[in-house]
Amino acid sequence: MKSVWSRYFIFISRNRTTIKLLHAENGGLVLYMKRLEEGNLE
């Protein structure tokens, strides 16, 4: 039986305008990025 695991890490920039989500699983890594065009995260 093959083991399956998955991990998520969330990074927010200092000026709170960019969010990065790192998704790690058996096959490798995926990086998602979202940049806010107006304002910042509260």
URKA-V450300 format. One record per residue. N is the residue number from 1. BURIAL is b if it has 9 or more other C-alpha atoms within 8 Angstrom, else e. Layout:
N:BURIAL
N:BURIAL
This chain:
1:e
2:e
3:e
4:e
5:e
6:e
7:e
8:e
9:e
10:e
11:e
12:b
13:e
14:e
15:e
16:b
17:b
18:b
19:b
20:b
21:b
22:b
23:b
24:b
25:b
26:e
27:e
28:e
29:e
30:e
31:e
32:e
33:e
34:e
35:e
36:e
37:e
38:e
39:e
40:e
41:e
42:e
